Amino acid sequence: HTQKHTHATSQLQADHLSVLSILYMLLEQHPLSLTHDDDGLALARDLSSFWQGATWQRVFASLLNTDSAAALASARRELQTFFAQNPARLRLVRVTMANIRRDLQWHEDL
């Protein structure tokens, strides 16, 4: 039986969940939704294949279900390799992050 969870009900550490929520929003343009099954927490929807879905699935699975520094380091290396091989994707992420920072600053200035 699979049960739906949102970031508010997850037992993940807040910093991990915040990073995952931002990454997911960048990749998929909709909020993160999680399920819980026998293997632990998982994404409620598969990631889009045009964004190297299998790579991102592994990254999310590692971050959702481990506090291991080794698992986080492995995910970081995998992402670094991906972005080194796909500089256009890295530029897109940087532009998107700059836009998010600008929008957050705008909201703080209100």
C-alpha positions in Angstrom: 0.0 0.0 0.0 1.4 3.4 -1.0 0.5 6.5 1.0 1.0 10.0 -0.3 3.1 12.5 1.8 3.9 16.1 1.2 7.0 17.9 2.4 5.1 19.1 5.5 4.5 15.5 6.8 7.8 14.0 5.8 10.3 13.0 8.5 13.3 14.1 6.5 15.6 16.7 7.9 14.4 20.1 6.8 17.6 21.0 4.9 17.5 17.9 2.8 13.8 18.3 2.1 14.3 22.0 1.1 17.0 21.1 -1.3 15.0 18.2 -2.8 11.9 20.5 -3.1 13.9 23.1 -4.9 15.6 20.6 -7.2 12.2 19.0 -8.0 10.6 22.3 -8.8 13.5 23.2 -11.1 13.3 19.9 -12.9 9.6 19.4 -13.1 7.9 22.8 -12.6 5.5 21.5 -10.0 5.7 20.9 -6.2 7.4 17.8 -4.8 5.1 15.0 -3.8 6.3 11.9 -2.0 5.0 8.4 -1.4 6.0 5.9 1.3 6.3 2.2 0.5 8.3 -0.8 1.7 11.5 0.8 0.5 11.0 4.1 2.2 10.2 7.4 0.7 10.0 7.9 -3.1 8.9 10.4 -5.6 5.2 10.2 -6.3 5.8 10.7 -10.0 8.7 9.6 -12.2 11.0 12.4 -13.4 10.9 13.5 -17.0 13.3 11.4 -19.1 14.6 14.4 -21.0 16.3 15.4 -17.7 18.2 12.2 -17.4 15.4 10.7 -15.3 17.4 7.6 -14.1 20.2 9.8 -12.8 17.9 12.1 -10.9 15.8 9.1 -9.6 19.0 7.7 -8.0 19.9 11.1 -6.5 16.5 11.6 -5.1 16.3 8.0 -3.7 19.7 8.5 -2.0 18.7 11.8 -0.5 15.3 10.7 0.6 16.4 7.5 2.4 19.8 8.1 3.8 21.8 10.3 6.1 25.0 8.8 4.9 27.8 11.2 3.9 29.0 8.6 1.4 25.7 8.5 -0.4 25.5 12.2 -0.5 29.0 12.4 -1.9 28.2 9.8 -4.5 25.1 11.8 -5.6 27.2 15.0 -5.8 29.8 13.3 -8.0 27.1 11.9 -10.3 25.5 15.3 -10.7 28.9 17.0 -11.2 29.6 14.5 -14.0 26.2 15.0 -15.5 26.6 18.8 -15.6 30.2 18.5 -16.9 28.9 16.5 -19.8 25.8 18.8 -20.3 26.9 22.4 -19.9 23.7 23.8 -21.4 21.8 22.1 -18.6 24.1 23.7 -16.0 23.6 27.1 -17.6 19.8 26.6 -17.5 20.0 25.7 -13.8 22.1 28.7 -13.0 19.7 31.0 -14.9 16.7 29.5 -13.1 18.4 29.8 -9.7 19.2 33.5 -10.4 15.6 34.0 -11.3 14.5 32.3 -8.1 16.9 34.5 -6.0 15.6 37.6 -7.8 12.0 36.6 -7.0 12.7 35.9 -3.4 14.5 39.2 -3.0 11.5 40.9 -4.6 9.2 39.3 -2.0 11.5 40.2 0.8 11.5 43.9 -0.3 7.7 44.1 -0.1 
